[in-house]
Amino acid sequence: MPARYFEDFEIGESFTTKGRTVTEADIVNFAAFSGDFNPIHMDEAFARTTPFGRRIAHGMAVLSIATGLSQALGIFEGTLIAFLGLEWNFLKPVFIGDTIHGVQTIAEKRETSKPDRGIVIIAAEVFNQNGEVVQKGKRTVMMMRKAK
């Protein structure tokens, strides 16, 4: 999809990302990058003793993957100025081998005092391969406006 400016977004408009399978490498790499080596992510024997029964992906890793899938849509390419905020809920675990995708819906938008930018609030949901919402929330971003 081509990049969009603030004016191009319509409230209620939705965009669906491609899917991506969460891998063992994702979990190991995220642990190394973040320093989060919690045994629920890293230790299969320990994870079997938890309510999940097996290792789960880091919630923040899933959010990061979902953000990347959103960026891959192309609609923010070169027009997103800044990420301003996040309200997020982690609803269900994501396991190695789960395939996730996102649905982004334009929830709100407002002009700013500066004529070259606007604020867009995106309601986002992350689904697993079974159609279950595993994470959801709202992202607030600053977008470029079209030159007048």
C-alpha positions in Angstrom: 0.0 0.0 0.0 1.2 3.5 -0.6 2.2 5.8 2.2 -0.6 7.8 3.7 -0.7 11.3 5.2 -2.8 12.5 8.2 -5.6 13.6 5.8 -5.7 10.2 4.0 -6.9 8.3 7.1 -10.6 7.9 7.7 -12.0 7.1 11.2 -13.2 3.4 11.2 -10.9 2.4 8.3 -9.1 -0.9 9.0 -5.9 -2.5 7.7 -5.0 -6.2 8.1 -1.3 -7.2 8.2 0.3 -10.3 6.9 0.8 -13.2 9.2 4.1 -14.2 10.8 5.0 -17.4 12.7 6.7 -16.9 16.1 9.9 -19.0 16.3 12.3 -20.3 18.8 14.9 -17.9 17.3 12.5 -15.0 18.0 12.3 -15.9 21.7 16.1 -16.5 22.1 17.0 -13.3 20.2 14.5 -11.2 22.1 15.8 -12.6 25.4 19.4 -11.7 24.4 18.4 -8.3 23.2 16.2 -7.4 26.2 18.0 -9.2 28.9 14.7 -11.0 29.9 15.7 -14.6 30.5 12.6 -15.4 32.6 12.3 -19.3 32.7 8.7 -19.1 31.4 10.4 -18.1 28.1 13.7 -20.0 28.2 13.3 -23.2 30.2 11.0 -25.9 28.8 11.1 -28.0 32.0 10.1 -25.0 34.2 7.4 -23.9 31.7 5.7 -27.3 31.8 5.0 -26.6 35.6 3.2 -23.3 34.8 -0.5 -22.9 33.8 0.6 -22.5 30.2 2.2 -26.0 30.1 5.0 -24.9 27.8 7.2 -21.9 26.9 5.6 -18.7 25.9 6.8 -15.8 23.8 7.7 -12.6 25.6 4.6 -10.3 25.5 6.8 -7.4 24.4 8.3 -9.5 21.7 4.9 -10.2 20.3 4.1 -6.5 20.5 7.3 -5.7 18.6 6.5 -8.3 15.9 3.0 -6.8 15.6 4.4 -3.3 15.3 6.8 -4.5 12.5 3.9 -6.2 10.7 2.0 -2.9 10.9 5.0 -1.0 9.5 5.2 -3.5 6.6 1.8 -2.4 5.4 3.6 0.6 3.9 1.0 3.2 5.0 3.4 4.8 7.5 6.4 4.7 5.2 8.1 8.2 5.3 5.0 9.9 6.8 5.1 8.8 10.4 6.9 11.4 12.4 6.8 10.0 15.9 5.4 7.3 18.2 3.7 9.1 21.1 2.1 6.6 23.3 0.7 3.2 23.9 -2.2 1.6 25.9 -1.8 -2.2 25.7 -3.3 -5.4 27.1 -1.8 -8.8 27.0 -4.7 -11.2 26.8 -3.5 -14.7 25.9 -0.1 -16.4 25.6 1.6 -16.8 22.3 3.6 -20.0 21.8 6.4 -21.1 19.6 4.8 -22.0 16.3 1.8 -19.6 16.6 1.1 -17.4 13.6 0.0 -13.9 14.5 -1.4 -11.0 12.4 -2.7 -7.6 13.3 -5.8 -5.5 12.5 -5.3 -1.8 12.7 -8.4 0.5 12.9 -8.2 4.2 12.8 -10.0 5.2 16.0 -9.4 9.0 16.3 -7.5 11.7 14.6 -7.0 15.4 15.4 -5.1 18.3 14.1 -2.3 19.9 16.0 -1.3 23.6 16.3 1.3 23.0 13.7 0.0 22.8 10.1 2.5 20.2 9.0 1.4 17.4 11.3 -1.6 15.6 13.0 -2.3 13.0 15.6 -3.8 9.6 14.8 -4.9 7.0 17.3 -4.9 3.5 16.1 -6.9 0.7 17.8 -4.9 -2.5 17.2 -5.6 -6.1 17.8 -3.2 -9.0 17.4 -4.7 -12.4 16.5 -3.3 -15.9 16.6 -4.0 -18.6 13.9 -7.2 -19.6 15.7 -8.7 -16.1 15.4 -8.2 -15.4 19.1 -7.2 -11.9 20.2 -4.0 -12.3 22.1 -3.1 -8.6 22.5 -4.9 -5.3 21.9 -4.7 -1.7 22.6 -4.2 1.8 21.1 -1.1 3.4 19.6 -0.9 7.2 19.3 1.3 8.5 16.4 2.2 11.8 14.9 1.8 11.9 11.1 2.8 14.3 8.4 0.2 16.4 6.7 0.2 17.1 3.0 1.9 20.3 2.0 -0.6 23.1 1.2 
